[in-house]
Amino acid sequence: MKKTIQSALTEGFTDPVRDVLWGHIYLTPALAALTASAPFMRLHRIMQLGPVYLAYPGATHTRASHSIGVYHLGRRLLQNLVERGASEWLSPEGVRSFLCACLLHDAGHFPYTHSLKELPLRSHEALTGAIIMSEPVKSLVGSGGADPELTAAIVDRELGGGKGSGELLFYRKLLSGCLDPDKLDYLNRDARYCGVPYGAQDVDFILSRLYPHVERGADIDSRLIPNVEAVLFSKYLMYRTIYWHRQVRSVTAMIKKALLKCLESGLLAGEELYNLDDQSLFALLRARAGDKTGGGLVGAVYEGRPYAVAAEIPFVEADHACLRDIRSRSRYEEQLAAAFRAAGISLGAEDLIIDLPEPVSFETDLFVQDEERYFAESSSAFKSGTLHSFVKSLYTIRVFVNPSFEEKVKTLPELCAILYNNNIWLQL
């Protein structure tokens, strides 16, 4: 069986792709056909980091290049685990399905990075599963010896795994975890294109020290603990300096506000936002909104005119939990704008945005074999309190205002009273 599994990972990979990060990546003709399909081609038109290019001009790499990188690392990961005994519970069809899942894991991703994440839409994982189970992708996956049902279920956890359900948990653990190929690619790739050093990981060593487990996916030994710490700290630094850079948060919040208003006013239906790329999203918004609801925000983002930071407030769960819901934030924005108007600054409905980042997690569910305990209880210096501090320091409430009002807002003597003492969202 091991030889058969190894063949599924080594034979027929004849089509090379040149990647800036990993060099030559080899695909089978069937996998190459998937990269030429319309759903995958859309990923070439979606920038991996959306508006990050406004702060880091080099960050123009795409979801497509990232997806090919995830496939490459997924194949290398599985090859190493097969050498260490994973072939006992794997099948050739399952292996090919996992490779397809790695390649297609972002097929349903929304444009403009996570600007649509909080809106009342289907998850991008569910959209990916639907794409895999639809033509032409379904036939292309099947023609390469993979099972479309299993491929879709590896990505979309709401689905069953069909014939390969016995392998499903193992593949899901590999594709989504602390040391998954997705994270190892995006940390390295995003750091490279943004020109920063702290996302780079020692992928070769990481893959060499992983051990297969049928239920947990992959275990580690204590020699890999420093690398896990490096991944966790790198993720923290990337969020703090790049993914949640204040300029990035500003334009992301602007797009969210414009989209929410368009959805609530009926100018857009949620289904129209599926399967768009970056440019078609802007084209749709500008065509539908125009100078109407959300139109000014869209134009400002498109022209690279982010809103300015009026205030930054540390997030406190007991006080600010009500801000987690984007629709609640809209109501508080109206109240806060009214408070500014009462103080003599005539802010309009679109001129002020309250932003709170989406929830983020630092996965540590790795089992350390030689210490016989999970990472959080291991000899690592990164205890649960450390990770809690990471999350706490990242969560910042920001109030953004139209740059036309920036100086007036910042020089308003009553600003502190409006934003802090009154704490407008606690009064509603």
KABELCOR-V56550 format. One record per residue. N is the residue number from 1. RES is the residue in three letters. PSI is psi as a letter, one per 30 degrees, with the letter a starting at -180 (NA if undefined). Layout:
{{N:RES:PSI} {N:RES:PSI}}
This chain:
{{1:MET:e} {2:LYS:e} {3:LYS:e} {4:THR:e} {5:ILE:e} {6:GLN:e} {7:SER:e} {8:ALA:f} {9:LEU:f} {10:THR:f} {11:GLU:k} {12:GLY:g} {13:PHE:i} {14:THR:f} {15:ASP:j} {16:PRO:k} {17:VAL:k} {18:ARG:j} {19:ASP:k} {20:VAL:f} {21:LEU:e} {22:TRP:g} {23:GLY:b} {24:HIS:k} {25:ILE:k} {26:TYR:k} {27:LEU:l} {28:THR:l} {29:PRO:e} {30:ALA:e} {31:LEU:e} {32:ALA:e} {33:ALA:e} {34:LEU:e} {35:THR:f} {36:ALA:f} {37:SER:l} {38:ALA:e} {39:PRO:e} {40:PHE:e} {41:MET:e} {42:ARG:e} {43:LEU:f} {44:HIS:f} {45:ARG:g} {46:ILE:j} {47:MET:k} {48:GLN:e} {49:LEU:g} {50:GLY:c} {51:PRO:g} {52:VAL:f} {53:TYR:f} {54:LEU:e} {55:ALA:e} {56:TYR:j} {57:PRO:f} {58:GLY:f} {59:ALA:i} {60:THR:g} {61:HIS:l} {62:THR:l} {63:ARG:e} {64:ALA:e} {65:SER:e} {66:HIS:e} {67:SER:e} {68:ILE:e} {69:GLY:e} {70:VAL:e} {71:TYR:e} {72:HIS:e} {73:LEU:e} {74:GLY:e} {75:ARG:e} {76:ARG:e} {77:LEU:e} {78:LEU:e} {79:GLN:e} {80:ASN:e} {81:LEU:e} {82:VAL:e} {83:GLU:f} {84:ARG:g} {85:GLY:f} {86:ALA:f} {87:SER:f} {88:GLU:e} {89:TRP:g} {90:LEU:l} {91:SER:l} {92:PRO:e} {93:GLU:e} {94:GLY:e} {95:VAL:e} {96:ARG:e} {97:SER:e} {98:PHE:e} {99:LEU:e} {100:CYS:e} {101:ALA:e} {102:CYS:e} {103:LEU:e} {104:LEU:g} {105:HIS:f} {106:ASP:g} {107:ALA:e} {108:GLY:g} {109:HIS:k} {110:PHE:l} {111:PRO:l} {112:TYR:h} {113:THR:c} {114:HIS:g} {115:SER:f} {116:LEU:g} {117:LYS:e} {118:GLU:f} {119:LEU:l} {120:PRO:i} {121:LEU:l} {122:ARG:l} {123:SER:l} {124:HIS:f} {125:GLU:e} {126:ALA:e} {127:LEU:e} {128:THR:e} {129:GLY:e} {130:ALA:e} {131:ILE:e} {132:ILE:e} {133:MET:g} {134:SER:l} {135:GLU:k} {136:PRO:f} {137:VAL:e} {138:LYS:e} {139:SER:e} {140:LEU:e} {141:VAL:e} {142:GLY:e} {143:SER:f} {144:GLY:g} {145:GLY:g} {146:ALA:l} {147:ASP:j} {148:PRO:e} {149:GLU:e} {150:LEU:e} {151:THR:e} {152:ALA:e} {153:ALA:f} {154:ILE:e} {155:VAL:e} {156:ASP:j} {157:ARG:f} {158:GLU:f} {159:LEU:l} {160:GLY:l} {161:GLY:g} {162:GLY:b} {163:LYS:f} {164:GLY:g} {165:SER:f} {166:GLY:f} {167:GLU:f} {168:LEU:e} {169:LEU:e} {170:PHE:e} {171:TYR:e} {172:ARG:e} {173:LYS:e} {174:LEU:e} {175:LEU:f} {176:SER:j} {177:GLY:a} {178:CYS:e} {179:LEU:h} {180:ASP:l} {181:PRO:f} {182:ASP:e} {183:LYS:e} {184:LEU:e} {185:ASP:e} {186:TYR:e} {187:LEU:e} {188:ASN:e} {189:ARG:e} {190:ASP:e} {191:ALA:e} {192:ARG:e} {193:TYR:f} {194:CYS:f} {195:GLY:h} {196:VAL:l} {197:PRO:f} {198:TYR:g} {199:GLY:f} {200:ALA:k} {201:GLN:l} {202:ASP:i} {203:VAL:e} {204:ASP:e} {205:PHE:e} {206:ILE:e} {207:LEU:f} {208:SER:f} {209:ARG:g} {210:LEU:k} {211:TYR:k} {212:PRO:k} {213:HIS:k} {214:VAL:e} {215:GLU:e} {216:ARG:f} {217:GLY:d} {218:ALA:k} {219:ASP:l} {220:ILE:l} {221:ASP:l} {222:SER:f} {223:ARG:f} {224:LEU:f} {225:ILE:e} {226:PRO:e} {227:ASN:e} {228:VAL:e} {229:GLU:e} {230:ALA:e} {231:VAL:e} {232:LEU:e} {233:PHE:e} {234:SER:e} {235:LYS:e} {236:TYR:e} {237:LEU:e} {238:MET:e} {239:TYR:e} {240:ARG:e} {241:THR:f} {242:ILE:d} {243:TYR:e} {244:TRP:g} {245:HIS:k} {246:ARG:e} {247:GLN:e} {248:VAL:e} {249:ARG:e} {250:SER:e} {251:VAL:e} {252:THR:e} {253:ALA:e} {254:MET:e} {255:ILE:e} {256:LYS:e} {257:LYS:e} {258:ALA:e} {259:LEU:e} {260:LEU:e} {261:LYS:e} {262:CYS:e} {263:LEU:e} {264:GLU:f} {265:SER:f} {266:GLY:g} {267:LEU:f} {268:LEU:k} {269:ALA:k} {270:GLY:e} {271:GLU:f} {272:GLU:f} {273:LEU:f} {274:TYR:k} {275:ASN:g} {276:LEU:l} {277:ASP:a} {278:ASP:e} {279:GLN:e} {280:SER:f} {281:LEU:e} {282:PHE:e} {283:ALA:e} {284:LEU:e} {285:LEU:e} {286:ARG:e} {287:ALA:e} {288:ARG:e} {289:ALA:e} {290:GLY:b} {291:ASP:g} {292:LYS:a} {293:THR:k} {294:GLY:f} {295:GLY:e} {296:GLY:e} {297:LEU:e} {298:VAL:e} {299:GLY:e} {300:ALA:e} {301:VAL:e} {302:TYR:e} {303:GLU:g} {304:GLY:h} {305:ARG:i} {306:PRO:l} {307:TYR:l} {308:ALA:l} {309:VAL:j} {310:ALA:e} {311:ALA:l} {312:GLU:k} {313:ILE:k} {314:PRO:k} {315:PHE:k} {316:VAL:j} {317:GLU:e} {318:ALA:e} {319:ASP:e} {320:HIS:g} {321:ALA:f} {322:CYS:f} {323:LEU:f} {324:ARG:f} {325:ASP:k} {326:ILE:e} {327:ARG:e} {328:SER:e} {329:ARG:e} {330:SER:e} {331:ARG:e} {332:TYR:e} {333:GLU:e} {334:GLU:e} {335:GLN:e} {336:LEU:e} {337:ALA:e} {338:ALA:e} {339:ALA:e} {340:PHE:e} {341:ARG:e} {342:ALA:f} {343:ALA:g} {344:GLY:g} {345:ILE:j} {346:SER:i} {347:LEU:k} {348:GLY:a} {349:ALA:e} {350:GLU:f} {351:ASP:f} {352:LEU:k} {353:ILE:k} {354:ILE:k} {355:ASP:k} {356:LEU:k} {357:PRO:l} {358:GLU:l} {359:PRO:k} {360:VAL:k} {361:SER:l} {362:PHE:j} {363:GLU:k} {364:THR:g} {365:ASP:h} {366:LEU:k} {367:PHE:k} {368:VAL:j} {369:GLN:e} {370:ASP:f} {371:GLU:f} {372:GLU:h} {373:ARG:l} {374:TYR:l} {375:PHE:e} {376:ALA:f} {377:GLU:g} {378:SER:a} {379:SER:g} {380:SER:k} {381:ALA:f} {382:PHE:i} {383:LYS:l} {384:SER:e} {385:GLY:e} {386:THR:e} {387:LEU:e} {388:HIS:e} {389:SER:e} {390:PHE:e} {391:VAL:e} {392:LYS:e} {393:SER:f} {394:LEU:e} {395:TYR:j} {396:THR:k} {397:ILE:k} {398:ARG:k} {399:VAL:j} {400:PHE:k} {401:VAL:l} {402:ASN:k} {403:PRO:f} {404:SER:f} {405:PHE:g} {406:GLU:e} {407:GLU:e} {408:LYS:e} {409:VAL:e} {410:LYS:f} {411:THR:g} {412:LEU:k} {413:PRO:e} {414:GLU:g} {415:LEU:e} {416:CYS:e} {417:ALA:e} {418:ILE:e} {419:LEU:f} {420:TYR:d} {421:ASN:e} {422:ASN:e} {423:ASN:i} {424:ILE:e} {425:TRP:f} {426:LEU:f} {427:GLN:f} {428:LEU:NA}}
